[in-house]
Amino acid sequence: MGRIHLRNLLARPADIRVVGVCDPRPDQIAAIGLPAEVAVFPDSRELLGHPEIGLVVVASPASLHSSDVVSALEAGKLVYCEKPLVTSMEDHRRITALETHHGRAMVWVGFMRRFDPAFQALKADLDSGAIGPISHGILSHRNPSVPESFTDADYMLETFIHEFDALRWLLDVEIETITVGGKRRTNSGLMDPQFVTLTTNGGQRVMIDGHITNGYGYDIRCELVGERGSRSLVDYAEETGISAAPHATWATRFSGAYRTAIDACIDDVLAQRHTGVTSREAERALAVALSGIEAQRTGRTVSVGVG
Ligand SMILES: NC(=O)c1ccc[n+]([C@@H]2O[C@H](COP(=O)([O-])OP(=O)(O)OC[C@H]3O[C@@H](n4cnc5c(N)ncnc54)[C@H](O)[C@@H]3O)[C@@H](O)[C@H]2O)c1
């Protein structure tokens, strides 16, 4: 993911400069093919001490986001952080406390679906009232494979968290409860597929099916049903109607959205404003994911905390 952000930042017009990158694995740095003017920092402390750096893009593994973001904020830097911003409420509070201390929202969170043209068109249709008030929805998150180390908790924090944020944004609601069921794979401890049911404070019921070891490709869908019709977002090949997965991975499906999201963040930084996804917005999606982990473990319907 970090490489995609770097490529997009280097493609900006000359209104910013990419000062340097930091990755503890030299092979990862070597694979980037860095332009000569971009420095390599052996550790993040040196990078954060650089006076020319105003914004830090965090695309390390999710378990490291908390310490990376906290260090950046303590150094007075602005941050664009990949989802999930953090993986616990305690870590989340450390970030918002630092933002409060600095007196401003300093973190942009990479929920890039909000910047995807297909999701934006869907939102525009919902906002226009064309299909009337939404009664329910059916969403899918399908992915060819995940590492063997991927856990049920990762399913919530890394995968479904996209749907939680997108739904809140699309419907302008809060998610109130979550229930999770599924089928455990025989060759690993992971439950896959998983079926999530959400209820919202708008009175809607939404089902999400996740299947992240489907073998055939990356396939994101969303159908929202209103009182006067329904609106779908599907990427399948129209001539056959078969979901032969036009995208092998997330990297091609959302390539435009990654670029637009980080461009919007840079535009915000240059204009000294924040129009993107704040840490406080990310906290709501995190609360749903953490409740989802409890729902996976207990098999019960779990109420999402109000934060
Ligand atoms: N928005 C999306 O659609 C999307 C897609 C993929 C990944 N992501 C997110 O991006 C983040 C990274 O995921 P990935 O798939 O690129 O993981 P990855 O494991 O492929 O890459 C992580 C990189 O971070 C490096 N790293 C480890 N510790 C570091 C540190 N302390 N400082 C700097 N770099 C460090 C690793 O060496 C590796 O090169 C995760 O939060 C993930 O959820 C988001």
The ligand as a Tripos MOL2 file, in Angstrom:
@<TRIPOS>MOLECULE
LIG
   44    48     1     0     0
SMALL
NO_CHARGES

@<TRIPOS>ATOM
      1 N1         -7.2570    0.9530    1.7930 N.am      1 LIG1
      2 C1         -7.0650   -0.2470    1.2690 C.2       1 LIG1
      3 O1         -7.8080   -0.7050    0.4100 O.2       1 LIG1
      4 C2         -5.8840   -1.0410    1.7170 C.ar      1 LIG1
      5 C3         -5.3970   -2.0830    0.9310 C.ar      1 LIG1
      6 C4         -4.2970   -2.7870    1.4000 C.ar      1 LIG1
      7 C5         -3.7090   -2.4530    2.5900 C.ar      1 LIG1
      8 N2         -4.2270   -1.4310    3.3210 N.ar      1 LIG1
      9 C6         -3.6670   -1.0670    4.6180 C.3       1 LIG1
     10 O2         -2.3280   -0.6110    4.4390 O.3       1 LIG1
     11 C7         -1.5350   -0.9970    5.5560 C.3       1 LIG1
     12 C8         -0.3400   -1.8070    5.0510 C.3       1 LIG1
     13 O3         -0.8430   -2.9280    4.3800 O.3       1 LIG1
     14 P1          0.0370   -3.6630    3.2460 P.3       1 LIG1
     15 O4         -0.8800   -4.6370    2.6120 O.co2     1 LIG1
     16 O5          0.7580   -2.6780    2.3910 O.co2     1 LIG1
     17 O6          1.0860   -4.4370    4.1700 O.3       1 LIG1
     18 P2          2.5020   -5.0270    3.7730 P.3       1 LIG1
     19 O7          2.8470   -5.9790    4.8570 O.co2     1 LIG1
     20 O8          2.4870   -5.4740    2.3480 O.co2     1 LIG1
     21 O9          3.4620   -3.7620    3.8320 O.3       1 LIG1
     22 C9          3.7700   -3.1480    5.0340 C.3       1 LIG1
     23 C10         5.1430   -2.5060    4.8720 C.3       1 LIG1
     24 O10         5.4120   -1.8020    6.0790 O.3       1 LIG1
     25 C11         6.7790   -2.0310    6.3890 C.3       1 LIG1
     26 N3          6.9820   -1.7100    7.8020 N.ar      1 LIG1
     27 C12         6.9590   -2.5330    8.8570 C.ar      1 LIG1
     28 N4          7.2160   -1.8310    9.9870 N.ar      1 LIG1
     29 C13         7.3670   -0.5370    9.6230 C.ar      1 LIG1
     30 C14         7.6450    0.6560   10.3390 C.ar      1 LIG1
     31 N5          7.7710    0.6670   11.6770 N.pl3     1 LIG1
     32 N6          7.7640    1.8080    9.6470 N.ar      1 LIG1
     33 C15         7.6210    1.8220    8.3120 C.ar      1 LIG1
     34 N7          7.3580    0.7080    7.5810 N.ar      1 LIG1
     35 C16         7.2260   -0.4470    8.2340 C.ar      1 LIG1
     36 C17         7.0150   -3.4700    6.0050 C.3       1 LIG1
     37 O11         8.3970   -3.7790    5.8700 O.3       1 LIG1
     38 C18         6.2760   -3.5360    4.6820 C.3       1 LIG1
     39 O12         7.0950   -3.1050    3.6180 O.3       1 LIG1
     40 C19        -2.4700   -1.7800    6.4940 C.3       1 LIG1
     41 O13        -2.9970   -0.9110    7.4390 O.3       1 LIG1
     42 C20        -3.5800   -2.2380    5.5560 C.3       1 LIG1
     43 O14        -4.8200   -2.4240    6.2130 O.3       1 LIG1
     44 C21        -5.2820   -0.7240    2.9040 C.ar      1 LIG1
@<TRIPOS>BOND
     1     1     2 1
     2     2     3 2
     3     2     4 1
     4     4     5 ar
     5     4    44 ar
     6     5     6 ar
     7     6     7 ar
     8     7     8 ar
     9     8     9 1
    10     8    44 ar
    11     9    10 1
    12     9    42 1
    13    10    11 1
    14    11    12 1
    15    11    40 1
    16    12    13 1
    17    13    14 1
    18    14    15 2
    19    14    16 1
    20    14    17 1
    21    17    18 1
    22    18    19 2
    23    18    20 1
    24    18    21 1
    25    21    22 1
    26    22    23 1
    27    23    24 1
    28    23    38 1
    29    24    25 1
    30    25    26 1
    31    25    36 1
    32    26    27 ar
    33    26    35 ar
    34    27    28 ar
    35    28    29 ar
    36    29    30 ar
    37    29    35 ar
    38    30    31 1
    39    30    32 ar
    40    32    33 ar
    41    33    34 ar
    42    34    35 ar
    43    36    37 1
    44    36    38 1
    45    38    39 1
    46    40    41 1
    47    40    42 1
    48    42    43 1
@<TRIPOS>SUBSTRUCTURE
     1 LIG1         1 GROUP 0 **** ****
